[in-house]
Amino acid sequence: MAYLYLAVAIVAEVAATSALKASEGFSRLWPSLIVVVGYGLAFFCLGQVLKTLPVGITYAIWAGLGIVLVTLVGVLFYREIPDWPAVLGMGLIIAGVAIINLFSRSVGH
């Protein structure tokens, strides 16, 4: 169940972060509401995750996948195309998250 909460937390955080740009400094109502609700849901779910998973592992997964997903949203909705060093760096982040999940004893499988 912790990983389901973590997935919801990540998606909610990505939606909120993406809406933050669209809110134009909280000057647009609907994107601003998405920011507040999205971050609220994200942190509620993250709190549930931390009841069972270590904070370091949780944060590594949260941050790593969030970075990659927010970048994809930037590409799709804001035409923000990352250069090759950024893509390489994100590939290393994905590799790090995979290594943590596959090999770390801290994850609590």
N, C-alpha and C positions, 0 to 999 in steps of 0.2 A: 504493500500500500504506500510505503514511503516514496517509491519511485514514481507512482502515479501522481502523488502530491508534488513531487519535484518537477515532473513534466508540466503540470498545470501552472506551477510557479514560474517556470521558464517562459512558457507561452504568454502568460499574463504580463510578465516583465518586458518581454519583447514588444508586445502590443502597446504597453504603456510608454516605453522608450520611443517607439516609432511615432506614437501620437504626440509625444512631447515636442517633436520637431514641427508637426502639423498645427500644434496649438499656438505657434508664433508668440511665445512668451506668455502663455495663458491668456491671450487676447481673443481666442476663439472658443466658444462654449463647448461644443461637442468633443473636439479633440481633448480639451482640458478635462472634461468629465471622464473620458477614457483613461487619461493619465492617472487620475485619482483612484478610480475603481480598479484599474489594472495593477497599480502598485499595491493597493490595499489587499487585493486577492493574492498577489504574488507573495507578499510578506506573511499573510495568514498561512498560506500553504507551506512556505519555507519554515515557519515556526512548527508546523506539524511534522515536517521532515526531520527537523533537528531533535525531535523526541527519540528517534531511533538511529539516525546516521550521524557520524562524526562531522563536526562543523567544517573542518578543513576539506574533507572529501566532498561534502555537500557544496561548499562554495566553489571548489574547483570545477565541478560539473556545471553548476549554475552559471558561473562566469564564462567558462569556455564555450558552452553551447549558446549562451546569450550573445556573446560577441559574434559568433558565426551567423546566428539567425538574424541579428540586427543588421549585420552587413548585407545579408541576402535581401532583407526588406529595403535597405538603402538602394540596392541595385534595382530591385523591381519597381519601387514606388517613387524614388527620388533621383534615379539615374546617377547614383554615386558609384562609380566603377572603381574598385580597388586595383592598385597596381600589383605587379608580380611579387614584390617583397611582402605586401600585405596578405596576398593569397598564400604565400609560403608560410608566413607566420601563423595564419589561421589553420593551415594544414598541420603545423606543429602543435597547435592547441588541441585540435581534434585527436591527434596521436596521443597527446598527454592524457586527455580524458579517457580514451580507450585503454591505455596502459593502466590507469588508476582502476578502472572498472574490471579489467580482466585479471590483473595480477596483484593488486594491493590487498593485503589482509585487513586493512583498516575499514574497508567498505562494509563488511559485515554480511557477506553472502551466506 
